[in-house]
């Protein structure tokens, strides 16, 4: 079963509106960022966005996994050594 075939999460029901996709939030944040540039050129945008997203992703997954790095690595689809390198990079180890 691929991701598009999976049933909706259990928290989605008639009483809860569907969550907004992360991609919508990212697009809105980028539109705000561009509006704040006031005509100046953006530089190194790709790396900036990745670093802005990666650190909170790692933090949230670690909390979700009870700070178990093996579980977090599996949830992220990373090897444990790659996860540890990323945690060190962001000062999260």
Phi, psi and omega in degrees: 000124178269176188299328181283343180265353183287145178292159179295154179301154183299333183286349178273118175211187183296338182272345181243128176292156178297139179292154177281135180296146178303323181299328177293317178297318180297314180299317179297318179296320179292321177298319177296315179302313180297321180294331181279346178288338178049050176090348178286154179285142172280146180225137176055037185299318182303308181293325179297313181295315180301316181290326178291330182269322188295315183299308178295331175298311179299316180300314183294318180292321177298316178298313181302323182266014179064031181062019174276109185294327178295316178294319180296317179299317179296316180299325181276346183076029180245159170286158180297324180292322177295318178300315181299321178297318179292320177298317177298317181302319182264007179068034182252005183275000000 
